[in-house]
Amino acid sequence: MAKVVLFNKPFGVHSQFRKDNEQMLTLADFFDDKSLRVAGRLDKDSEGLLVLTDHGGLNHAITTPPVGQAHKNQTKHAKTYLVQVEHTPSDEQLNALRAGVLLKDGKTLPAKVRHLAQSQLPITLWSRQPPIRQRKHIATAWLAITICEGKNRQVRRMVASVGLPCLRLIRYQVGSWRLDDLAVGESRTIFISDEKLANLGVVARPKVAQRTRSGAGHFGTKSSIRRNQNPKRHRFAD
């Protein structure tokens, strides 16, 4: 059995429990369950679905990028982002994102990319503070981008590389888990049976080390996790 917490991370919150200063907003302001670890980070300026789990095998399955032909079987753990960009994307730009773009750390794997009208967004947008920058004479557009890897700030760099600067990034879905009506700063806890874990390709349950520190919080249940110290591991910080 695995415990999974789905959290709608607000803008400005760091995907970690350690506080570098008292003003720094982290997961310690929301959780204190010492068994939880982040399965795929979001950077401070990104919003939306953050998955935390007490199951090391599930965490590994979500955060470890596919190798070689394995990416064809990674749809169970794919991540979908709603990305607001400057300019109206052309077919050429969309096709480039779909095929994979060359970044400084290598070419991205093929991605699913759709241009959405705001009325087609699968969630009701909340206001963001601070609001996005908008230039009076430059149009903006929304894209839905699904990837199965996690280079650092990958989605932001992908859209920028084709001339579509990112204005706002919201992670909407991880595998079969979606934001749906989860409000900003709120979380939902689910439990996954061993049978369901096996269906997700998770067969073992490695021990998860627990942190001995947790930050004080005021937004409900608090939790703490041990930061991944392996610099080679991708974290889906998009």
C-alpha positions as CSV (number, residue, x, y, z in Angstrom):
1,M,0.0,0.0,0.0
2,A,1.3,3.4,-0.9
3,K,0.2,6.8,0.4
4,V,0.0,9.5,-2.2
5,V,-0.8,13.2,-1.6
6,L,-1.9,15.4,-4.5
7,F,-1.1,19.1,-3.8
8,N,-2.0,22.2,-5.8
9,K,1.2,24.1,-5.3
10,P,0.9,27.8,-5.2
11,F,3.2,30.2,-7.1
12,G,6.2,31.1,-5.0
13,V,6.3,27.9,-2.9
14,H,9.5,25.9,-3.1
15,S,9.2,22.1,-3.7
16,Q,11.3,21.3,-0.6
17,F,10.9,21.3,3.1
18,R,14.1,23.0,4.1
19,K,13.8,26.8,4.8
20,D,16.8,28.9,3.9
21,N,15.2,31.9,5.7
22,E,12.0,32.6,7.7
23,Q,10.3,34.3,4.7
24,M,10.9,31.4,2.4
25,L,7.6,29.4,1.6
26,T,8.2,25.7,1.4
27,L,6.3,22.5,1.8
28,A,6.9,22.7,5.5
29,D,4.3,25.4,5.6
30,F,1.7,22.8,4.4
31,F,2.8,19.4,5.6
32,D,4.5,17.6,8.4
33,D,4.3,13.9,7.5
34,K,7.9,12.8,7.7
35,S,7.4,9.8,5.5
36,L,6.6,11.8,2.3
37,R,8.9,12.7,-0.5
38,V,8.3,14.8,-3.6
39,A,7.8,12.7,-6.8
40,G,8.7,15.3,-9.4
41,R,9.5,18.8,-8.3
42,L,8.1,22.1,-9.7
43,D,10.2,25.2,-9.6
44,K,9.2,28.1,-7.4
45,D,7.5,30.0,-10.3
46,S,5.4,27.1,-11.5
47,E,2.1,26.1,-10.2
48,G,-0.2,23.1,-10.0
49,L,-0.1,19.4,-9.3
50,L,2.7,18.2,-7.0
51,V,2.8,14.5,-6.1
52,L,4.2,13.4,-2.8
53,T,4.4,9.7,-1.7
54,D,5.8,7.5,1.1
55,H,6.6,4.8,-1.4
56,G,10.2,4.8,-2.8
57,G,9.4,2.5,-5.7
58,L,6.5,4.7,-6.9
59,N,8.7,7.8,-6.5
60,H,11.4,6.3,-8.6
61,A,8.9,5.2,-11.3
62,I,7.5,8.8,-11.6
63,T,10.7,10.7,-11.5
64,T,13.2,8.5,-13.4
65,P,13.2,9.4,-17.1
66,P,12.9,6.6,-19.7
67,V,15.9,5.2,-21.5
68,G,16.0,4.2,-25.2
69,Q,12.8,2.6,-26.3
70,A,11.4,2.6,-22.8
71,H,9.7,6.0,-23.4
72,K,7.0,4.2,-25.4
73,N,5.8,2.6,-22.1
74,Q,6.0,5.8,-20.0
75,T,2.5,7.1,-20.6
76,K,1.5,5.8,-17.2
77,H,3.7,8.4,-15.6
78,A,3.6,11.2,-18.3
79,K,3.2,14.8,-17.1
80,T,0.9,17.3,-18.7
81,Y,1.4,21.1,-18.4
82,L,-0.8,24.0,-19.3
83,V,1.6,26.7,-20.6
84,Q,0.7,30.3,-21.3
85,V,3.1,31.7,-23.9
86,E,3.7,35.0,-25.7
87,H,2.6,35.1,-29.3
88,T,0.3,32.9,-31.3
89,P,2.1,29.6,-32.1
90,S,2.5,28.6,-35.8
91,D,2.2,25.0,-37.0
92,E,6.0,25.0,-37.5
93,Q,6.6,25.9,-33.9
94,L,4.1,23.3,-32.6
95,N,5.6,20.6,-34.8
96,A,9.1,21.4,-33.6
97,L,7.9,20.9,-30.0
98,R,6.2,17.7,-30.9
99,A,9.3,16.3,-32.6
100,G,11.8,17.3,-29.9
101,V,13.9,20.4,-29.6
102,L,17.7,20.7,-29.0
103,L,18.5,22.2,-25.6
104,K,21.9,22.7,-24.0
105,D,21.6,19.3,-22.2
106,G,20.4,17.4,-25.2
107,K,17.4,16.9,-27.4
108,T,14.0,16.4,-25.8
109,L,11.9,13.3,-26.5
110,P,8.8,13.6,-28.7
111,A,6.0,15.4,-26.9
112,K,2.3,15.8,-27.3
113,V,1.4,19.4,-27.9
114,R,-1.9,21.1,-28.4
115,H,-2.9,24.7,-28.9
116,L,-5.9,25.5,-26.7
117,A,-8.4,28.3,-26.6
118,Q,-8.8,29.6,-23.1
119,S,-12.4,28.1,-23.1
120,Q,-10.8,24.7,-23.8
121,L,-8.6,24.7,-20.7
122,P,-9.5,21.6,-18.5
123,I,-9.5,23.7,-15.3
124,T,-10.9,27.0,-14.1
125,L,-7.9,29.4,-13.9
126,W,-7.3,31.1,-10.5
127,S,-5.7,34.5,-10.2
128,R,-2.0,34.6,-9.7
129,Q,-0.1,36.9,-7.5
130,P,1.9,38.6,-8.8
131,P,0.0,38.5,-12.2
132,I,1.8,37.6,-15.4
133,R,3.5,40.3,-17.4
134,Q,1.5,41.3,-20.4
135,R,2.6,43.5,-23.3
136,K,-0.2,45.5,-24.8
137,H,0.4,44.7,-28.5
138,I,1.6,41.0,-28.1
139,A,-0.9,38.2,-28.2
140,T,-0.7,35.3,-25.7
141,A,-1.8,31.6,-26.2
142,W,-2.2,28.5,-24.1
143,L,-0.6,25.1,-24.9
144,A,-1.1,21.7,-23.4
145,I,2.3,19.9,-23.4
146,T,2.7,16.3,-22.3
147,I,6.2,14.9,-21.7
148,C,7.7,11.8,-20.1
149,E,11.1,13.1,-19.1
150,G,12.2,15.9,-16.8
151,K,15.2,18.0,-17.7
152,N,15.5,21.0,-15.4
153,R,12.9,23.6,-16.3
154,Q,12.4,21.7,-19.5
155,V,9.0,23.0,-20.6
156,R,10.0,26.6,-20.1
157,R,13.1,26.0,-22.1
158,M,11.3,24.1,-24.8
159,V,8.8,26.8,-25.6
160,A,11.5,29.5,-25.4
161,S,13.7,27.6,-27.9
162,V,11.0,27.9,-30.6
163,G,10.3,31.6,-29.9
164,L,7.4,31.3,-27.5
165,P,8.5,32.8,-24.1
166,C,6.6,31.2,-21.1
167,L,4.4,33.5,-19.1
168,R,2.7,30.9,-16.8
169,L,3.1,27.2,-16.2
170,I,0.6,25.0,-14.5
171,R,1.1,21.2,-14.1
172,Y,-2.3,19.7,-14.7
173,Q,-1.7,15.9,-14.7
174,V,0.8,13.3,-13.6
175,G,-0.1,9.9,-14.9
176,S,-3.8,9.4,-14.2
177,W,-3.8,12.0,-11.4
178,R,-5.2,15.4,-12.3
179,L,-5.8,18.7,-10.6
180,D,-9.5,18.7,-11.3
181,D,-11.2,21.0,-8.7
182,L,-8.3,20.9,-6.2
183,A,-8.0,24.5,-5.0
184,V,-4.7,26.3,-4.7
185,G,-2.9,25.3,-1.5
186,E,-5.1,22.4,-0.9
187,S,-4.3,18.7,-1.0
188,R,-6.0,15.3,-1.4
189,T,-4.7,12.0,0.0
190,I,-5.2,8.7,-1.7
191,F,-4.0,5.2,-1.0
192,I,-2.9,2.8,-3.8
193,S,-3.0,-1.0,-3.4
194,D,-0.1,-3.3,-4.1
195,E,-2.1,-4.6,-7.1
196,K,-2.5,-1.2,-8.6
197,L,1.2,-0.4,-7.9
198,A,2.1,-3.5,-9.9
199,N,-0.1,-2.3,-12.8
200,L,1.9,0.9,-12.7
201,G,5.2,-1.1,-13.0
202,V,6.1,-0.8,-9.3
203,V,6.8,-4.1,-7.7
204,A,9.0,-3.3,-4.7
205,R,8.8,-1.0,-1.8
206,P,12.2,0.3,-0.9
207,K,12.6,1.8,2.5
208,V,12.2,5.6,2.6
209,A,14.4,7.5,4.9
210,Q,12.7,10.1,7.1
211,R,13.8,13.6,7.9
212,T,14.3,14.5,11.5
213,R,13.3,18.2,10.9
214,S,10.1,19.7,9.8
215,G,9.2,23.4,9.4
216,A,6.3,25.1,11.2
217,G,3.2,25.5,9.2
218,H,-0.2,27.1,9.1
219,F,-2.1,25.8,6.1
220,G,-3.2,22.4,7.4
221,T,-1.3,19.2,7.6
222,K,2.5,19.5,7.4
223,S,5.0,17.0,6.0
224,S,8.7,16.6,5.6
225,I,10.8,14.8,3.1
226,R,14.4,14.0,2.5
227,R,15.8,15.8,-0.5
228,N,17.2,13.7,-3.3
229,Q,21.0,14.1,-3.1
230,N,21.8,12.4,-6.4
231,P,22.6,15.2,-8.9
232,K,22.1,13.0,-11.9
233,R,18.5,12.2,-11.2
234,H,15.9,14.2,-13.1
235,R,13.3,15.9,-10.9
236,F,10.7,17.2,-13.4
237,A,11.3,20.8,-12.2
238,D,9.5,22.4,-15.1
